[in-house]
Amino acid sequence: MTADQITAMIHKVAAAHPQAIVTFCTNLRAAPLVNELEQALDIPIYDTISAVVWKSLQMAGVDPIGVKGWGRLFTDVY
């Protein structure tokens, strides 16, 4: 899947105004697209790879805020 295809699919899902969007597949390179899409759509987007990286950093005691461009999961305080 290309970045353009992933972006198009996310926009299609966003048209239904969900509370959040999840990209769920290890073969989708969605994580680098999340930041721009969240800003454009104002909908949180959770990528499964991003979620694993975020939780792994937390478990290791590393602040996830150091990850740039992967969306609000890495910038919001939880």
C-alpha atoms as an extended CHARMM CRD file, in Angstrom:
* protein
*
        78  EXT
         1         1  MET       CA              0.0000000000        0.0000000000        0.0000000000  PROA      1               0.0000000000
         2         2  THR       CA              1.3050000000        3.4160000000       -0.8730000000  PROA      2               0.0000000000
         3         3  ALA       CA              1.1190000000        6.4600000000        1.3570000000  PROA      3               0.0000000000
         4         4  ASP       CA             -1.4630000000        7.9320000000       -1.0110000000  PROA      4               0.0000000000
         5         5  GLN       CA             -3.6440000000        4.8260000000       -0.7430000000  PROA      5               0.0000000000
         6         6  ILE       CA             -3.4450000000        4.8210000000        3.0650000000  PROA      6               0.0000000000
         7         7  THR       CA             -4.2280000000        8.5320000000        3.1750000000  PROA      7               0.0000000000
         8         8  ALA       CA             -7.2360000000        8.0640000000        0.8910000000  PROA      8               0.0000000000
         9         9  MET       CA             -8.5810000000        5.2310000000        3.0560000000  PROA      9               0.0000000000
        10        10  ILE       CA             -8.1860000000        7.2840000000        6.2300000000  PROA      10              0.0000000000
        11        11  HSD       CA            -10.0090000000       10.2250000000        4.6340000000  PROA      11              0.0000000000
        12        12  LYS       CA            -12.8180000000        7.8850000000        3.6030000000  PROA      12              0.0000000000
        13        13  VAL       CA            -13.1720000000        6.5840000000        7.1710000000  PROA      13              0.0000000000
        14        14  ALA       CA            -12.9490000000       10.1320000000        8.5610000000  PROA      14              0.0000000000
        15        15  ALA       CA            -15.9960000000       11.1460000000        6.5230000000  PROA      15              0.0000000000
        16        16  ALA       CA            -18.1290000000        9.1790000000        9.0110000000  PROA      16              0.0000000000
        17        17  HSD       CA            -16.7930000000       11.4090000000       11.8450000000  PROA      17              0.0000000000
        18        18  PRO       CA            -15.4870000000        8.6530000000       14.1480000000  PROA      18              0.0000000000
        19        19  GLN       CA            -14.0640000000        9.4040000000       17.5820000000  PROA      19              0.0000000000
        20        20  ALA       CA            -10.7510000000        7.8540000000       16.4950000000  PROA      20              0.0000000000
        21        21  ILE       CA             -9.2170000000        5.9210000000       13.6040000000  PROA      21              0.0000000000
        22        22  VAL       CA             -6.9860000000        2.8600000000       13.9080000000  PROA      22              0.0000000000
        23        23  THR       CA             -4.5950000000        1.6000000000       11.2580000000  PROA      23              0.0000000000
        24        24  PHE       CA             -4.1250000000       -2.0660000000       12.0110000000  PROA      24              0.0000000000
        25        25  CYS       CA             -1.5610000000       -3.9330000000        9.9750000000  PROA      25              0.0000000000
        26        26  THR       CA              2.1740000000       -4.3660000000       10.2480000000  PROA      26              0.0000000000
        27        27  ASN       CA              2.5160000000       -3.9260000000        6.4790000000  PROA      27              0.0000000000
        28        28  LEU       CA              0.9360000000       -0.4620000000        6.4270000000  PROA      28              0.0000000000
        29        29  ARG       CA              3.4520000000        2.3430000000        6.7450000000  PROA      29              0.0000000000
        30        30  ALA       CA              0.8910000000        4.6120000000        8.3750000000  PROA      30              0.0000000000
        31        31  ALA       CA              2.8590000000        5.8570000000       11.3950000000  PROA      31              0.0000000000
        32        32  PRO       CA              4.7600000000        8.5680000000        9.4690000000  PROA      32              0.0000000000
        33        33  LEU       CA              1.4510000000        9.8310000000        8.0380000000  PROA      33              0.0000000000
        34        34  VAL       CA             -0.4050000000       10.1480000000       11.3270000000  PROA      34              0.0000000000
        35        35  ASN       CA              0.7480000000       13.5990000000       12.4140000000  PROA      35              0.0000000000
        36        36  GLU       CA             -0.2960000000       15.3300000000        9.1960000000  PROA      36              0.0000000000
        37        37  LEU       CA             -3.5850000000       13.4230000000        8.9860000000  PROA      37              0.0000000000
        38        38  GLU       CA             -4.5110000000       14.1680000000       12.6020000000  PROA      38              0.0000000000
        39        39  GLN       CA             -3.9080000000       17.8550000000       12.0090000000  PROA      39              0.0000000000
        40        40  ALA       CA             -5.9650000000       17.8720000000        8.8100000000  PROA      40              0.0000000000
        41        41  LEU       CA             -8.8530000000       15.7790000000       10.1630000000  PROA      41              0.0000000000
        42        42  ASP       CA             -8.8220000000       16.6630000000       13.8900000000  PROA      42              0.0000000000
        43        43  ILE       CA             -9.3750000000       12.9870000000       14.7100000000  PROA      43              0.0000000000
        44        44  PRO       CA             -6.9370000000       10.9120000000       16.7760000000  PROA      44              0.0000000000
        45        45  ILE       CA             -5.3010000000        8.1960000000       14.6940000000  PROA      45              0.0000000000
        46        46  TYR       CA             -3.7400000000        5.1880000000       16.3740000000  PROA      46              0.0000000000
        47        47  ASP       CA             -1.3690000000        3.0390000000       14.3710000000  PROA      47              0.0000000000
        48        48  THR       CA             -0.5950000000       -0.3920000000       15.8510000000  PROA      48              0.0000000000
        49        49  ILE       CA              3.1560000000       -0.0090000000       15.3350000000  PROA      49              0.0000000000
        50        50  SER       CA              3.0500000000        3.4450000000       16.9320000000  PROA      50              0.0000000000
        51        51  ALA       CA              1.1430000000        2.0680000000       19.8950000000  PROA      51              0.0000000000
        52        52  VAL       CA              3.7500000000       -0.6530000000       20.4450000000  PROA      52              0.0000000000
        53        53  VAL       CA              6.6070000000        1.8600000000       20.2400000000  PROA      53              0.0000000000
        54        54  TRP       CA              4.7750000000        4.2490000000       22.6100000000  PROA      54              0.0000000000
        55        55  LYS       CA              4.1040000000        1.5460000000       25.2110000000  PROA      55              0.0000000000
        56        56  SER       CA              7.6120000000        0.0850000000       24.8970000000  PROA      56              0.0000000000
        57        57  LEU       CA              9.1470000000        3.4950000000       25.5550000000  PROA      57              0.0000000000
        58        58  GLN       CA              6.8990000000        3.9910000000       28.5770000000  PROA      58              0.0000000000
        59        59  MET       CA              7.8110000000        0.5590000000       29.9540000000  PROA      59              0.0000000000
        60        60  ALA       CA             11.5020000000        1.3850000000       29.4850000000  PROA      60              0.0000000000
        61        61  GLY       CA             11.0720000000        4.6590000000       31.3600000000  PROA      61              0.0000000000
        62        62  VAL       CA             11.7040000000        6.7730000000       28.2550000000  PROA      62              0.0000000000
        63        63  ASP       CA              9.4900000000        9.7830000000       27.5740000000  PROA      63              0.0000000000
        64        64  PRO       CA              7.6970000000        9.1170000000       24.2510000000  PROA      64              0.0000000000
        65        65  ILE       CA              7.6350000000       12.8410000000       23.4760000000  PROA      65              0.0000000000
        66        66  GLY       CA             10.9890000000       12.3630000000       21.7380000000  PROA      66              0.0000000000
        67        67  VAL       CA              9.2550000000       10.6190000000       18.8290000000  PROA      67              0.0000000000
        68        68  LYS       CA              8.3940000000       13.2880000000       16.2640000000  PROA      68              0.0000000000
        69        69  GLY       CA              5.8320000000       13.1510000000       13.4790000000  PROA      69              0.0000000000
        70        70  TRP       CA              3.8960000000       10.1000000000       14.6460000000  PROA      70              0.0000000000
        71        71  GLY       CA              0.9150000000       11.9890000000       16.0380000000  PROA      71              0.0000000000
        72        72  ARG       CA             -0.6180000000       13.1520000000       19.2660000000  PROA      72              0.0000000000
        73        73  LEU       CA             -0.1180000000        9.7890000000       20.9590000000  PROA      73              0.0000000000
        74        74  PHE       CA              3.4980000000       10.8960000000       21.3980000000  PROA      74              0.0000000000
        75        75  THR       CA              2.7760000000       14.4980000000       22.3600000000  PROA      75              0.0000000000
        76        76  ASP       CA             -0.2700000000       14.3310000000       24.6520000000  PROA      76              0.0000000000
        77        77  VAL       CA              0.1420000000       13.6180000000       28.3540000000  PROA      77              0.0000000000
        78        78  TYR       CA             -1.6080000000       10.4540000000       29.5520000000  PROA      78              0.0000000000
